[in-house]
């Protein structure tokens, strides 16, 4: 009898663990949604999931082993910002991806220059110039964030992003 009760307890705990993991995975997937606004800029359109992953992979020239992503285009009065968000297969990969991007810019292996970093609310935020825009990239939770914005709206857009909770 005691052995049967122990097996039921183990099965119940295992079932609860699977349910909890499923709910966490679902919640994380549901959270990966572009914001409607970045400051005064409004969301014009976005790619999500597989299409977004393909677009991000094309920019890097290789696959990034991401589980999910979105690419969002924002506009207002002719000013534009693009937001690229990817969630690696393993969250432990995010920091390494951010550091690899910074190292590539430092080494002059990208079209970006003038790399700087700053701490903002406990987050290391990198900025660089290139292609007529200001680029910011950083880690937020499990996600890698890259924002490319026209200079007139760049500061406002990144500030709006950094105020969001992961």
ABEGO torsion letter per residue (X at the ends): XAAAAAAAAAAAAAAAAAAAAAAAAAAAAAABBBBABBEABBBABBBBEAAAAAAAAAAAGBBAGBABBBBBBBBBGGBBBBBBBBBBABAAAAAAAAAAAAAAAAAGABABBGBBBBBBGGBBBBBBBEGGBBBBBBBBEABBBBBBBBAAAAAAAAAAAAABBX
